[in-house]
Amino acid sequence: MPIIGLAGLALPAAPDNQEHSSGFLGFLVIFLLALAVYLLVRNMTARLRRMNYRHEEELDPQTGAPRAGGDGTSARR
């Protein structure tokens, strides 16, 4: 019987039959998080494209092997 008594203490009090919502502040937080994720994904996609183009510039178009005359790394532009 003591377990049943403790379970009653762990339950939160009833919200007096009122509906609660996150309101405008909750919407604003979710909107800003979604905007941040969108901008990060867009930035990451652009960086990956540039990295791929740089990699293609380093390769010899005929053989597909790295060009002679270096260690295969390009100078930062």
PDB file of N, CA, C, O and CB in Angstrom:
ATOM      1  N   MET A   1       0.793  -1.206   0.000  1.00  0.00           N
ATOM      2  CA  MET A   1       0.000   0.000   0.000  1.00  0.00           C
ATOM      3  C   MET A   1       0.842   1.280   0.000  1.00  0.00           C
ATOM      4  O   MET A   1       0.375   2.292  -0.522  1.00  0.00           O
ATOM      5  CB  MET A   1      -0.906  -0.007   1.183  1.00  0.00           C
ATOM      6  N   PRO A   2       2.022   1.287   0.541  1.00  0.00           N
ATOM      7  CA  PRO A   2       2.779   2.540   0.519  1.00  0.00           C
ATOM      8  C   PRO A   2       3.184   2.945  -0.903  1.00  0.00           C
ATOM      9  O   PRO A   2       3.379   4.133  -1.158  1.00  0.00           O
ATOM     10  CB  PRO A   2       4.023   2.410   1.391  1.00  0.00           C
ATOM     11  N   ILE A   3       3.315   1.988  -1.840  1.00  0.00           N
ATOM     12  CA  ILE A   3       3.673   2.331  -3.210  1.00  0.00           C
ATOM     13  C   ILE A   3       2.556   3.140  -3.855  1.00  0.00           C
ATOM     14  O   ILE A   3       2.828   4.096  -4.582  1.00  0.00           O
ATOM     15  CB  ILE A   3       3.963   1.062  -4.031  1.00  0.00           C
ATOM     16  N   ILE A   4       1.313   2.775  -3.601  1.00  0.00           N
ATOM     17  CA  ILE A   4       0.183   3.510  -4.169  1.00  0.00           C
ATOM     18  C   ILE A   4       0.161   4.935  -3.626  1.00  0.00           C
ATOM     19  O   ILE A   4      -0.152   5.869  -4.365  1.00  0.00           O
ATOM     20  CB  ILE A   4      -1.151   2.792  -3.855  1.00  0.00           C
ATOM     21  N   GLY A   5       0.477   5.113  -2.384  1.00  0.00           N
ATOM     22  CA  GLY A   5       0.503   6.448  -1.795  1.00  0.00           C
ATOM     23  C   GLY A   5       1.594   7.314  -2.410  1.00  0.00           C
ATOM     24  O   GLY A   5       1.391   8.510  -2.617  1.00  0.00           O
ATOM     25  N   LEU A   6       2.759   6.716  -2.706  1.00  0.00           N
ATOM     26  CA  LEU A   6       3.845   7.473  -3.323  1.00  0.00           C
ATOM     27  C   LEU A   6       3.536   7.815  -4.773  1.00  0.00           C
ATOM     28  O   LEU A   6       3.940   8.870  -5.260  1.00  0.00           O
ATOM     29  CB  LEU A   6       5.145   6.689  -3.243  1.00  0.00           C
ATOM     30  N   ALA A   7       2.819   6.930  -5.470  1.00  0.00           N
ATOM     31  CA  ALA A   7       2.465   7.197  -6.859  1.00  0.00           C
ATOM     32  C   ALA A   7       1.551   8.403  -6.951  1.00  0.00           C
ATOM     33  O   ALA A   7       1.628   9.157  -7.921  1.00  0.00           O
ATOM     34  CB  ALA A   7       1.797   5.976  -7.491  1.00  0.00           C
ATOM     35  N   GLY A   8       0.703   8.601  -5.985  1.00  0.00           N
ATOM     36  CA  GLY A   8      -0.181   9.765  -5.973  1.00  0.00           C
ATOM     37  C   GLY A   8       0.596  11.056  -5.791  1.00  0.00           C
ATOM     38  O   GLY A   8       0.178  12.100  -6.291  1.00  0.00           O
ATOM     39  N   LEU A   9       1.698  11.008  -5.097  1.00  0.00           N
ATOM     40  CA  LEU A   9       2.497  12.214  -4.889  1.00  0.00           C
ATOM     41  C   LEU A   9       3.289  12.603  -6.146  1.00  0.00           C
ATOM     42  O   LEU A   9       3.599  13.777  -6.352  1.00  0.00           O
ATOM     43  CB  LEU A   9       3.452  12.007  -3.716  1.00  0.00           C
ATOM     44  N   ALA A  10       3.609  11.621  -6.970  1.00  0.00           N
ATOM     45  CA  ALA A  10       4.430  11.889  -8.146  1.00  0.00           C
ATOM     46  C   ALA A  10       3.636  12.521  -9.283  1.00  0.00           C
ATOM     47  O   ALA A  10       4.237  13.119 -10.176  1.00  0.00           O
ATOM     48  CB  ALA A  10       5.072  10.611  -8.627  1.00  0.00           C
ATOM     49  N   LEU A  11       2.331  12.415  -9.286  1.00  0.00           N
ATOM     50  CA  LEU A  11       1.522  12.964 -10.365  1.00  0.00           C
ATOM     51  C   LEU A  11       1.422  14.482 -10.227  1.00  0.00           C
ATOM     52  O   LEU A  11       1.271  14.991  -9.117  1.00  0.00           O
ATOM     53  CB  LEU A  11       0.118  12.328 -10.370  1.00  0.00           C
ATOM     54  N   PRO A  12       1.505  15.206 -11.336  1.00  0.00           N
ATOM     55  CA  PRO A  12       1.373  16.662 -11.258  1.00  0.00           C
ATOM     56  C   PRO A  12      -0.064  17.060 -10.973  1.00  0.00           C
ATOM     57  O   PRO A  12      -0.997  16.295 -11.216  1.00  0.00           O
ATOM     58  CB  PRO A  12       1.852  17.317 -12.556  1.00  0.00           C
ATOM     59  N   ALA A  13      -0.221  18.235 -10.470  1.00  0.00           N
ATOM     60  CA  ALA A  13      -1.564  18.729 -10.168  1.00  0.00           C
ATOM     61  C   ALA A  13      -2.311  19.006 -11.466  1.00  0.00           C
ATOM     62  O   ALA A  13      -1.693  19.331 -12.480  1.00  0.00           O
ATOM     63  CB  ALA A  13      -1.501  20.008  -9.294  1.00  0.00           C
ATOM     64  N   ALA A  14      -3.610  18.883 -11.446  1.00  0.00           N
ATOM     65  CA  ALA A  14      -4.435  19.129 -12.623  1.00  0.00           C
ATOM     66  C   ALA A  14      -4.359  20.613 -12.990  1.00  0.00           C
ATOM     67  O   ALA A  14      -4.291  21.463 -12.103  1.00  0.00           O
ATOM     68  CB  ALA A  14      -5.910  18.696 -12.370  1.00  0.00           C
ATOM     69  N   PRO A  15      -4.370  20.932 -14.289  1.00  0.00           N
ATOM     70  CA  PRO A  15      -4.251  22.330 -14.709  1.00  0.00           C
ATOM     71  C   PRO A  15      -5.570  23.102 -14.633  1.00  0.00           C
ATOM     72  O   PRO A  15      -5.743  24.079 -15.362  1.00  0.00           O
ATOM     73  CB  PRO A  15      -3.721  22.389 -16.119  1.00  0.00           C
ATOM     74  N   ASP A  16      -6.472  22.706 -13.800  1.00  0.00           N
ATOM     75  CA  ASP A  16      -7.762  23.388 -13.597  1.00  0.00           C
ATOM     76  C   ASP A  16      -8.576  23.488 -14.879  1.00  0.00           C
ATOM     77  O   ASP A  16      -9.232  24.499 -15.131  1.00  0.00           O
ATOM     78  CB  ASP A  16      -7.533  24.782 -13.038  1.00  0.00           C
ATOM     79  N   ASN A  17      -8.528  22.429 -15.689  1.00  0.00           N
ATOM     80  CA  ASN A  17      -9.308  22.321 -16.923  1.00  0.00           C
ATOM     81  C   ASN A  17      -9.083  23.487 -17.885  1.00  0.00           C
ATOM     82  O   ASN A  17     -10.000  23.872 -18.610  1.00  0.00           O
ATOM     83  CB  ASN A  17     -10.773  22.230 -16.588  1.00  0.00           C
ATOM     84  N   GLN A  18      -7.915  24.035 -17.900  1.00  0.00           N
ATOM     85  CA  GLN A  18      -7.581  25.098 -18.851  1.00  0.00           C
ATOM     86  C   GLN A  18      -6.605  24.532 -19.877  1.00  0.00           C
ATOM     87  O   GLN A  18      -5.698  23.770 -19.541  1.00  0.00           O
ATOM     88  CB  GLN A  18      -6.970  26.349 -18.121  1.00  0.00           C
ATOM     89  N   GLU A  19      -6.807  24.915 -21.113  1.00  0.00           N
ATOM     90  CA  GLU A  19      -5.870  24.480 -22.147  1.00  0.00           C
ATOM     91  C   GLU A  19      -4.654  25.384 -22.122  1.00  0.00           C
ATOM     92  O   GLU A  19      -4.764  26.606 -22.018  1.00  0.00           O
ATOM     93  CB  GLU A  19      -6.534  24.491 -23.551  1.00  0.00           C
ATOM     94  N   HIS A  20      -3.495  24.759 -22.218  1.00  0.00           N
ATOM     95  CA  HIS A  20      -2.252  25.518 -22.248  1.00  0.00           C
ATOM     96  C   HIS A  20      -1.554  25.237 -23.566  1.00  0.00           C
ATOM     97  O   HIS A  20      -1.534  24.103 -24.044  1.00  0.00           O
ATOM     98  CB  HIS A  20      -1.335  25.159 -21.041  1.00  0.00           C
ATOM     99  N   SER A  21      -1.000  26.252 -24.131  1.00  0.00           N
ATOM    100  CA  SER A  21      -0.246  26.086 -25.368  1.00  0.00           C
ATOM    101  C   SER A  21       1.057  26.855 -25.248  1.00  0.00           C
ATOM    102  O   SER A  21       1.254  27.644 -24.324  1.00  0.00           O
ATOM    103  CB  SER A  21      -1.065  26.568 -26.598  1.00  0.00           C
ATOM    104  N   SER A  22       1.920  26.612 -26.181  1.00  0.00           N
ATOM    105  CA  SER A  22       3.214  27.273 -26.132  1.00  0.00           C
ATOM    106  C   SER A  22       3.116  28.732 -26.548  1.00  0.00           C
ATOM    107  O   SER A  22       3.982  29.530 -26.191  1.00  0.00           O
ATOM    108  CB  SER A  22       4.203  26.548 -27.018  1.00  0.00           C
ATOM    109  N   GLY A  23       2.091  29.095 -27.288  1.00  0.00           N
ATOM    110  CA  GLY A  23       1.865  30.481 -27.653  1.00  0.00           C
ATOM    111  C   GLY A  23       2.848  30.996 -28.683  1.00  0.00           C
ATOM    112  O   GLY A  23       3.523  30.232 -29.372  1.00  0.00           O
ATOM    113  N   PHE A  24       2.909  32.295 -28.766  1.00  0.00           N
ATOM    114  CA  PHE A  24       3.751  32.932 -29.771  1.00  0.00           C
ATOM    115  C   PHE A  24       5.230  32.692 -29.506  1.00  0.00           C
ATOM    116  O   PHE A  24       6.003  32.521 -30.450  1.00  0.00           O
ATOM    117  CB  PHE A  24       3.473  34.421 -29.817  1.00  0.00           C
ATOM    118  N   LEU A  25       5.633  32.676 -28.262  1.00  0.00           N
ATOM    119  CA  LEU A  25       7.043  32.452 -27.935  1.00  0.00           C
ATOM    120  C   LEU A  25       7.491  31.060 -28.388  1.00  0.00           C
ATOM    121  O   LEU A  25       8.589  30.912 -28.925  1.00  0.00           O
ATOM    122  CB  LEU A  25       7.277  32.619 -26.419  1.00  0.00           C
ATOM    123  N   GLY A  26       6.671  30.060 -28.181  1.00  0.00           N
ATOM    124  CA  GLY A  26       6.991  28.708 -28.643  1.00  0.00           C
ATOM    125  C   GLY A  26       7.096  28.645 -30.155  1.00  0.00           C
ATOM    126  O   GLY A  26       8.001  28.011 -30.697  1.00  0.00           O
ATOM    127  N   PHE A  27       6.159  29.309 -30.839  1.00  0.00           N
ATOM    128  CA  PHE A  27       6.214  29.359 -32.302  1.00  0.00           C
ATOM    129  C   PHE A  27       7.491  30.042 -32.767  1.00  0.00           C
ATOM    130  O   PHE A  27       8.141  29.580 -33.704  1.00  0.00           O
ATOM    131  CB  PHE A  27       4.986  30.093 -32.867  1.00  0.00           C
ATOM    132  N   LEU A  28       7.848  31.138 -32.114  1.00  0.00           N
ATOM    133  CA  LEU A  28       9.045  31.875 -32.498  1.00  0.00           C
ATOM    134  C   LEU A  28      10.311  31.038 -32.320  1.00  0.00           C
ATOM    135  O   LEU A  28      11.202  31.073 -33.169  1.00  0.00           O
ATOM    136  CB  LEU A  28       9.151  33.153 -31.686  1.00  0.00           C
ATOM    137  N   VAL A  29      10.392  30.295 -31.232  1.00  0.00           N
ATOM    138  CA  VAL A  29      11.563  29.443 -30.986  1.00  0.00           C
ATOM    139  C   VAL A  29      11.660  28.354 -32.049  1.00  0.00           C
ATOM    140  O   VAL A  29      12.738  28.126 -32.597  1.00  0.00           O
ATOM    141  CB  VAL A  29      11.491  28.809 -29.576  1.00  0.00           C
ATOM    142  N   ILE A  30      10.560  27.682 -32.347  1.00  0.00           N
ATOM    143  CA  ILE A  30      10.557  26.625 -33.363  1.00  0.00           C
ATOM    144  C   ILE A  30      10.885  27.200 -34.740  1.00  0.00           C
ATOM    145  O   ILE A  30      11.630  26.587 -35.505  1.00  0.00           O
ATOM    146  CB  ILE A  30       9.190  25.908 -33.397  1.00  0.00           C
ATOM    147  N   PHE A  31      10.338  28.367 -35.061  1.00  0.00           N
ATOM    148  CA  PHE A  31      10.616  29.001 -36.347  1.00  0.00           C
ATOM    149  C   PHE A  31      12.098  29.353 -36.479  1.00  0.00           C
ATOM    150  O   PHE A  31      12.697  29.119 -37.529  1.00  0.00           O
ATOM    151  CB  PHE A  31       9.758  30.260 -36.516  1.00  0.00           C
ATOM    152  N   LEU A  32      12.688  29.908 -35.433  1.00  0.00           N
ATOM    153  CA  LEU A  32      14.109  30.267 -35.483  1.00  0.00           C
ATOM    154  C   LEU A  32      15.001  29.033 -35.588  1.00  0.00           C
ATOM    155  O   LEU A  32      16.015  29.059 -36.285  1.00  0.00           O
ATOM    156  CB  LEU A  32      14.491  31.077 -34.246  1.00  0.00           C
ATOM    157  N   LEU A  33      14.632  27.962 -34.908  1.00  0.00           N
ATOM    158  CA  LEU A  33      15.401  26.722 -35.036  1.00  0.00           C
ATOM    159  C   LEU A  33      15.316  26.162 -36.460  1.00  0.00           C
ATOM    160  O   LEU A  33      16.322  25.725 -37.020  1.00  0.00           O
ATOM    161  CB  LEU A  33      14.896  25.676 -34.026  1.00  0.00           C
ATOM    162  N   ALA A  34      14.130  26.177 -37.034  1.00  0.00           N
ATOM    163  CA  ALA A  34      13.969  25.685 -38.405  1.00  0.00           C
ATOM    164  C   ALA A  34      14.749  26.562 -39.387  1.00  0.00           C
ATOM    165  O   ALA A  34      15.357  26.044 -40.324  1.00  0.00           O
ATOM    166  CB  ALA A  34      12.474  25.646 -38.794  1.00  0.00           C
ATOM    167  N   LEU A  35      14.739  27.869 -39.187  1.00  0.00           N
ATOM    168  CA  LEU A  35      15.494  28.773 -40.046  1.00  0.00           C
ATOM    169  C   LEU A  35      16.993  28.518 -39.927  1.00  0.00           C
ATOM    170  O   LEU A  35      17.704  28.522 -40.932  1.00  0.00           O
ATOM    171  CB  LEU A  35      15.177  30.228 -39.695  1.00  0.00           C
ATOM    172  N   ALA A  36      17.475  28.298 -38.711  1.00  0.00           N
ATOM    173  CA  ALA A  36      18.901  28.014 -38.509  1.00  0.00           C
ATOM    174  C   ALA A  36      19.295  26.709 -39.195  1.00  0.00           C
ATOM    175  O   ALA A  36      20.359  26.640 -39.810  1.00  0.00           O
ATOM    176  CB  ALA A  36      19.230  27.942 -37.005  1.00  0.00           C
ATOM    177  N   VAL A  37      18.467  25.682 -39.103  1.00  0.00           N
ATOM    178  CA  VAL A  37      18.766  24.403 -39.758  1.00  0.00           C
ATOM    179  C   VAL A  37      18.795  24.586 -41.272  1.00  0.00           C
ATOM    180  O   VAL A  37      19.680  24.053 -41.942  1.00  0.00           O
ATOM    181  CB  VAL A  37      17.721  23.325 -39.366  1.00  0.00           C
ATOM    182  N   TYR A  38      17.842  25.329 -41.816  1.00  0.00           N
ATOM    183  CA  TYR A  38      17.808  25.572 -43.258  1.00  0.00           C
ATOM    184  C   TYR A  38      19.082  26.278 -43.722  1.00  0.00           C
ATOM    185  O   TYR A  38      19.688  25.874 -44.715  1.00  0.00           O
ATOM    186  CB  TYR A  38      16.572  26.407 -43.632  1.00  0.00           C
ATOM    187  N   LEU A  39      19.489  27.325 -43.012  1.00  0.00           N
ATOM    188  CA  LEU A  39      20.682  28.066 -43.406  1.00  0.00           C
ATOM    189  C   LEU A  39      21.947  27.218 -43.274  1.00  0.00           C
ATOM    190  O   LEU A  39      22.844  27.315 -44.111  1.00  0.00           O
ATOM    191  CB  LEU A  39      20.813  29.328 -42.564  1.00  0.00           C
ATOM    192  N   LEU A  40      22.028  26.395 -42.240  1.00  0.00           N
ATOM    193  CA  LEU A  40      23.189  25.520 -42.080  1.00  0.00           C
ATOM    194  C   LEU A  40      23.278  24.478 -43.192  1.00  0.00           C
ATOM    195  O   LEU A  40      24.364  24.208 -43.703  1.00  0.00           O
ATOM    196  CB  LEU A  40      23.137  24.826 -40.729  1.00  0.00           C
ATOM    197  N   VAL A  41      22.155  23.900 -43.564  1.00  0.00           N
ATOM    198  CA  VAL A  41      22.143  22.897 -44.635  1.00  0.00           C
ATOM    199  C   VAL A  41      22.514  23.548 -45.963  1.00  0.00           C
ATOM    200  O   VAL A  41      23.260  22.963 -46.748  1.00  0.00           O
ATOM    201  CB  VAL A  41      20.754  22.217 -44.738  1.00  0.00           C
ATOM    202  N   ARG A  42      22.005  24.747 -46.224  1.00  0.00           N
ATOM    203  CA  ARG A  42      22.336  25.448 -47.461  1.00  0.00           C
ATOM    204  C   ARG A  42      23.824  25.773 -47.530  1.00  0.00           C
ATOM    205  O   ARG A  42      24.447  25.622 -48.581  1.00  0.00           O
ATOM    206  CB  ARG A  42      21.514  26.730 -47.581  1.00  0.00           C
ATOM    207  N   ASN A  43      24.392  26.218 -46.416  1.00  0.00           N
ATOM    208  CA  ASN A  43      25.812  26.537 -46.358  1.00  0.00           C
ATOM    209  C   ASN A  43      26.652  25.275 -46.552  1.00  0.00           C
ATOM    210  O   ASN A  43      27.646  25.295 -47.277  1.00  0.00           O
ATOM    211  CB  ASN A  43      26.158  27.211 -45.022  1.00  0.00           C
ATOM    212  N   MET A  44      26.256  24.185 -45.909  1.00  0.00           N
ATOM    213  CA  MET A  44      27.002  22.934 -46.035  1.00  0.00           C
ATOM    214  C   MET A  44      26.972  22.431 -47.480  1.00  0.00           C
ATOM    215  O   MET A  44      27.984  21.942 -47.982  1.00  0.00           O
ATOM    216  CB  MET A  44      26.427  21.865 -45.085  1.00  0.00           C
ATOM    217  N   THR A  45      25.834  22.544 -48.146  1.00  0.00           N
ATOM    218  CA  THR A  45      25.720  22.102 -49.529  1.00  0.00           C
ATOM    219  C   THR A  45      26.644  22.917 -50.430  1.00  0.00           C
ATOM    220  O   THR A  45      27.303  22.357 -51.305  1.00  0.00           O
ATOM    221  CB  THR A  45      24.268  22.214 -50.012  1.00  0.00           C
ATOM    222  N   ALA A  46      26.697  24.221 -50.226  1.00  0.00           N
ATOM    223  CA  ALA A  46      27.577  25.067 -51.033  1.00  0.00           C
ATOM    224  C   ALA A  46      29.041  24.712 -50.803  1.00  0.00           C
ATOM    225  O   ALA A  46      29.825  24.667 -51.751  1.00  0.00           O
ATOM    226  CB  ALA A  46      27.338  26.547 -50.713  1.00  0.00           C
ATOM    227  N   ARG A  47      29.412  24.462 -49.556  1.00  0.00           N
ATOM    228  CA  ARG A  47      30.803  24.102 -49.254  1.00  0.00           C
ATOM    229  C   ARG A  47      31.178  22.757 -49.881  1.00  0.00           C
ATOM    230  O   ARG A  47      32.294  22.595 -50.376  1.00  0.00           O
ATOM    231  CB  ARG A  47      31.022  24.051 -47.733  1.00  0.00           C
ATOM    232  N   LEU A  48      30.267  21.807 -49.862  1.00  0.00           N
ATOM    233  CA  LEU A  48      30.547  20.505 -50.469  1.00  0.00           C
ATOM    234  C   LEU A  48      30.700  20.629 -51.978  1.00  0.00           C
ATOM    235  O   LEU A  48      31.545  19.956 -52.569  1.00  0.00           O
ATOM    236  CB  LEU A  48      29.435  19.507 -50.135  1.00  0.00           C
ATOM    237  N   ARG A  49      29.889  21.487 -52.614  1.00  0.00           N
ATOM    238  CA  ARG A  49      30.027  21.693 -54.052  1.00  0.00           C
ATOM    239  C   ARG A  49      31.387  22.292 -54.388  1.00  0.00           C
ATOM    240  O   ARG A  49      32.060  21.849 -55.319  1.00  0.00           O
ATOM    241  CB  ARG A  49      28.908  22.599 -54.572  1.00  0.00           C
ATOM    242  N   ARG A  50      31.789  23.319 -53.608  1.00  0.00           N
ATOM    243  CA  ARG A  50      33.094  23.939 -53.870  1.00  0.00           C
ATOM    244  C   ARG A  50      34.221  22.950 -53.669  1.00  0.00           C
ATOM    245  O   ARG A  50      35.183  22.938 -54.437  1.00  0.00           O
ATOM    246  CB  ARG A  50      33.304  25.150 -52.968  1.00  0.00           C
ATOM    247  N   MET A  51      34.114  22.121 -52.643  1.00  0.00           N
ATOM    248  CA  MET A  51      35.155  21.132 -52.392  1.00  0.00           C
ATOM    249  C   MET A  51      35.230  20.139 -53.559  1.00  0.00           C
ATOM    250  O   MET A  51      36.324  19.743 -53.962  1.00  0.00           O
ATOM    251  CB  MET A  51      34.888  20.389 -51.059  1.00  0.00           C
ATOM    252  N   ASN A  52      34.091  19.742 -54.094  1.00  0.00           N
ATOM    253  CA  ASN A  52      34.062  18.819 -55.221  1.00  0.00           C
ATOM    254  C   ASN A  52      34.682  19.469 -56.461  1.00  0.00           C
ATOM    255  O   ASN A  52      35.433  18.816 -57.184  1.00  0.00           O
ATOM    256  CB  ASN A  52      32.617  18.370 -55.514  1.00  0.00           C
ATOM    257  N   TYR A  53      34.378  20.746 -56.715  1.00  0.00           N
ATOM    258  CA  TYR A  53      34.962  21.432 -57.870  1.00  0.00           C
ATOM    259  C   TYR A  53      36.471  21.550 -57.730  1.00  0.00           C
ATOM    260  O   TYR A  53      37.195  21.354 -58.706  1.00  0.00           O
ATOM    261  CB  TYR A  53      34.341  22.820 -58.039  1.00  0.00           C
ATOM    262  N   ARG A  54      36.953  21.862 -56.552  1.00  0.00           N
ATOM    263  CA  ARG A  54      38.400  21.956 -56.336  1.00  0.00           C
ATOM    264  C   ARG A  54      39.068  20.611 -56.559  1.00  0.00           C
ATOM    265  O   ARG A  54      40.159  20.529 -57.123  1.00  0.00           O
ATOM    266  CB  ARG A  54      38.704  22.464 -54.922  1.00  0.00           C
ATOM    267  N   HIS A  55      38.402  19.566 -56.111  1.00  0.00           N
ATOM    268  CA  HIS A  55      38.954  18.222 -56.299  1.00  0.00           C
ATOM    269  C   HIS A  55      39.034  17.883 -57.787  1.00  0.00           C
ATOM    270  O   HIS A  55      40.014  17.291 -58.238  1.00  0.00           O
ATOM    271  CB  HIS A  55      38.097  17.173 -55.554  1.00  0.00           C
ATOM    272  N   GLU A  56      38.014  18.253 -58.541  1.00  0.00           N
ATOM    273  CA  GLU A  56      38.017  17.984 -59.984  1.00  0.00           C
ATOM    274  C   GLU A  56      39.102  18.789 -60.691  1.00  0.00           C
ATOM    275  O   GLU A  56      39.674  18.308 -61.669  1.00  0.00           O
ATOM    276  CB  GLU A  56      36.646  18.307 -60.592  1.00  0.00           C
ATOM    277  N   GLU A  57      39.403  20.009 -60.220  1.00  0.00           N
ATOM    278  CA  GLU A  57      40.450  20.818 -60.828  1.00  0.00           C
ATOM    279  C   GLU A  57      41.828  20.200 -60.622  1.00  0.00           C
ATOM    280  O   GLU A  57      42.715  20.358 -61.461  1.00  0.00           O
ATOM    281  CB  GLU A  57      40.422  22.225 -60.258  1.00  0.00           C
ATOM    282  N   GLU A  58      42.005  19.504 -59.519  1.00  0.00           N
ATOM    283  CA  GLU A  58      43.300  18.894 -59.215  1.00  0.00           C
ATOM    284  C   GLU A  58      43.570  17.657 -60.070  1.00  0.00           C
ATOM    285  O   GLU A  58      44.728  17.273 -60.240  1.00  0.00           O
ATOM    286  CB  GLU A  58      43.367  18.523 -57.742  1.00  0.00           C
ATOM    287  N   LEU A  59      42.538  17.033 -60.604  1.00  0.00           N
ATOM    288  CA  LEU A  59      42.703  15.806 -61.381  1.00  0.00           C
ATOM    289  C   LEU A  59      42.987  16.122 -62.844  1.00  0.00           C
ATOM    290  O   LEU A  59      42.489  17.108 -63.388  1.00  0.00           O
ATOM    291  CB  LEU A  59      41.454  14.927 -61.264  1.00  0.00           C
ATOM    292  N   ASP A  60      43.776  15.290 -63.457  1.00  0.00           N
ATOM    293  CA  ASP A  60      44.062  15.390 -64.885  1.00  0.00           C
ATOM    294  C   ASP A  60      42.814  14.911 -65.634  1.00  0.00           C
ATOM    295  O   ASP A  60      42.348  13.800 -65.384  1.00  0.00           O
ATOM    296  CB  ASP A  60      45.342  14.543 -65.285  1.00  0.00           C
ATOM    297  N   PRO A  61      42.266  15.713 -66.537  1.00  0.00           N
ATOM    298  CA  PRO A  61      41.015  15.316 -67.204  1.00  0.00           C
ATOM    299  C   PRO A  61      41.137  14.077 -68.078  1.00  0.00           C
ATOM    300  O   PRO A  61      40.141  13.388 -68.298  1.00  0.00           O
ATOM    301  CB  PRO A  61      40.517  16.444 -68.042  1.00  0.00           C
ATOM    302  N   GLN A  62      42.330  13.774 -68.581  1.00  0.00           N
ATOM    303  CA  GLN A  62      42.469  12.614 -69.468  1.00  0.00           C
ATOM    304  C   GLN A  62      42.605  11.316 -68.691  1.00  0.00           C
ATOM    305  O   GLN A  62      41.987  10.313 -69.051  1.00  0.00           O
ATOM    306  CB  GLN A  62      43.670  12.790 -70.378  1.00  0.00           C
ATOM    307  N   THR A  63      43.402  11.319 -67.636  1.00  0.00           N
ATOM    308  CA  THR A  63      43.662  10.072 -66.918  1.00  0.00           C
ATOM    309  C   THR A  63      42.868   9.947 -65.632  1.00  0.00           C
ATOM    310  O   THR A  63      42.643   8.838 -65.146  1.00  0.00           O
ATOM    311  CB  THR A  63      45.121   9.959 -66.611  1.00  0.00           C
ATOM    312  N   GLY A  64      42.442  11.071 -65.077  1.00  0.00           N
ATOM    313  CA  GLY A  64      41.734  11.020 -63.805  1.00  0.00           C
ATOM    314  C   GLY A  64      42.668  10.920 -62.615  1.00  0.00           C
ATOM    315  O   GLY A  64      42.217  10.835 -61.473  1.00  0.00           O
ATOM    316  N   ALA A  65      43.973  10.929 -62.878  1.00  0.00           N
ATOM    317  CA  ALA A  65      44.967  10.843 -61.802  1.00  0.00           C
ATOM    318  C   ALA A  65      45.349  12.260 -61.359  1.00  0.00           C
ATOM    319  O   ALA A  65      45.138  13.220 -62.100  1.00  0.00           O
ATOM    320  CB  ALA A  65      46.237  10.045 -62.270  1.00  0.00           C
ATOM    321  N   PRO A  66      45.901  12.389 -60.170  1.00  0.00           N
ATOM    322  CA  PRO A  66      46.359  13.718 -59.726  1.00  0.00           C
ATOM    323  C   PRO A  66      47.422  14.259 -60.671  1.00  0.00           C
ATOM    324  O   PRO A  66      48.235  13.499 -61.197  1.00  0.00           O
ATOM    325  CB  PRO A  66      46.916  13.654 -58.283  1.00  0.00           C
ATOM    326  N   ARG A  67      47.416  15.566 -60.885  1.00  0.00           N
ATOM    327  CA  ARG A  67      48.381  16.191 -61.781  1.00  0.00           C
ATOM    328  C   ARG A  67      49.773  16.123 -61.195  1.00  0.00           C
ATOM    329  O   ARG A  67      49.951  16.168 -59.978  1.00  0.00           O
ATOM    330  CB  ARG A  67      47.999  17.638 -62.062  1.00  0.00           C
ATOM    331  N   ALA A  68      50.760  16.015 -62.072  1.00  0.00           N
ATOM    332  CA  ALA A  68      52.162  15.967 -61.634  1.00  0.00           C
ATOM    333  C   ALA A  68      52.618  17.360 -61.212  1.00  0.00           C
ATOM    334  O   ALA A  68      52.075  18.373 -61.655  1.00  0.00           O
ATOM    335  CB  ALA A  68      53.079  15.415 -62.765  1.00  0.00           C
ATOM    336  N   GLY A  69      53.629  17.385 -60.345  1.00  0.00           N
ATOM    337  CA  GLY A  69      54.200  18.658 -59.946  1.00  0.00           C
ATOM    338  C   GLY A  69      53.725  19.122 -58.597  1.00  0.00           C
ATOM    339  O   GLY A  69      53.720  20.321 -58.319  1.00  0.00           O
ATOM    340  N   GLY A  70      53.331  18.209 -57.766  1.00  0.00           N
ATOM    341  CA  GLY A  70      52.883  18.607 -56.436  1.00  0.00           C
ATOM    342  C   GLY A  70      52.485  17.407 -55.635  1.00  0.00           C
ATOM    343  O   GLY A  70      52.557  16.270 -56.102  1.00  0.00           O
ATOM    344  N   ASP A  71      52.072  17.663 -54.449  1.00  0.00           N
ATOM    345  CA  ASP A  71      51.662  16.570 -53.572  1.00  0.00           C
ATOM    346  C   ASP A  71      50.174  16.280 -53.642  1.00  0.00           C
ATOM    347  O   ASP A  71      49.652  15.486 -52.859  1.00  0.00           O
ATOM    348  CB  ASP A  71      52.042  16.883 -52.158  1.00  0.00           C
ATOM    349  N   GLY A  72      49.484  16.930 -54.589  1.00  0.00           N
ATOM    350  CA  GLY A  72      48.055  16.677 -54.741  1.00  0.00           C
ATOM    351  C   GLY A  72      47.183  17.650 -53.982  1.00  0.00           C
ATOM    352  O   GLY A  72      45.956  17.571 -54.044  1.00  0.00           O
ATOM    353  N   THR A  73      47.808  18.568 -53.265  1.00  0.00           N
ATOM    354  CA  THR A  73      47.008  19.555 -52.541  1.00  0.00           C
ATOM    355  C   THR A  73      47.078  20.875 -53.290  1.00  0.00           C
ATOM    356  O   THR A  73      48.090  21.191 -53.915  1.00  0.00           O
ATOM    357  CB  THR A  73      47.504  19.722 -51.071  1.00  0.00           C
ATOM    358  N   SER A  74      46.026  21.623 -53.226  1.00  0.00           N
ATOM    359  CA  SER A  74      46.018  22.917 -53.900  1.00  0.00           C
ATOM    360  C   SER A  74      46.122  24.023 -52.873  1.00  0.00           C
ATOM    361  O   SER A  74      45.756  23.857 -51.709  1.00  0.00           O
ATOM    362  CB  SER A  74      44.748  23.090 -54.755  1.00  0.00           C
ATOM    363  N   ALA A  75      46.629  25.150 -53.329  1.00  0.00           N
ATOM    364  CA  ALA A  75      46.738  26.300 -52.437  1.00  0.00           C
ATOM    365  C   ALA A  75      45.345  26.833 -52.158  1.00  0.00           C
ATOM    366  O   ALA A  75      44.466  26.772 -53.017  1.00  0.00           O
ATOM    367  CB  ALA A  75      47.644  27.406 -53.049  1.00  0.00           C
ATOM    368  N   ARG A  76      45.147  27.346 -50.980  1.00  0.00           N
ATOM    369  CA  ARG A  76      43.848  27.866 -50.591  1.00  0.00           C
ATOM    370  C   ARG A  76      43.577  29.161 -51.354  1.00  0.00           C
ATOM    371  O   ARG A  76      44.436  30.039 -51.430  1.00  0.00           O
ATOM    372  CB  ARG A  76      43.783  28.100 -49.059  1.00  0.00           C
ATOM    373  N   ARG A  77      42.386  29.269 -51.910  1.00  0.00           N
ATOM    374  CA  ARG A  77      42.044  30.455 -52.718  1.00  0.00           C
ATOM    375  C   ARG A  77      41.268  31.430 -51.910  1.00  0.00           C
ATOM    376  O   ARG A  77      40.891  32.488 -52.414  1.00  0.00           O
ATOM    377  CB  ARG A  77      41.252  30.075 -53.954  1.00  0.00           C
TER     378      ARG A  77
END
